[in-house]
């Protein structure tokens, strides 16, 4: 599949499983509304003192926790979306809370490993390299590991095996198998779509914050379905 086919397929894919989309959209809206209220409460807490400030802080913490849990569940589901993309299946994954919680935990582990390694390497290199050289090498490291992280998530989705995802050498090798140009091209198109819609949502939020938060919740879920479907289809070249 070329980039155009991947993007066009991914854009309509979220509607192939309306049940899951609606459920997670509702959760996304709830999460966005609570998250938005939590931010406002936190801001109010800084301007308040005594019991009122403590109450605002407590509400903020609860709201942020709820928002994180909602995003946690959604991210776990989207790993299965990647899997269906790799297999080029047009139907949507079933909702399995236990499995999707497990998926989300594995994804966190993968992210930690793939981003802590370049940080450690950059820190060690910083002990004896000049600043300009360190910046160049660090930038290259972070780009390589970020791309490898994409591949690692696909490897995890394909096999359900955390060991496969943490095989860093093989994940880096998958970059060339999928095609660096295809990966970068897909990421650029996805990023453009995200930026354009985000600007529109920001404008709407300026007019009506509640409507903006609701639309943010809807788009956040839709975008995660779309984005991960695109990643899965992209990786299917190497699968």
ABEGO torsion letter per residue (X at the ends): XBAAAAAAAAAAAAAABAAAAAAAAAAAAAAAAAAAAAAAAAAAAAABBEAAAAAAAAAAAAAAAAAAAAAAAAAAAAAAAAAAAAAGBABBBBBBAAAAAAAAAAAAAAAAAAAAAAAAAAAAAAAABBAAAAAAAAAAAAAAAAAAAAAAAAAAAAAGBAAAAABAAAAAAAAAAAEAAAAAAAAAAAAAAAAAAAAAAAAAAAABAAAAAAAAAAAAAAAAAAAAAAAAAAAAAAX
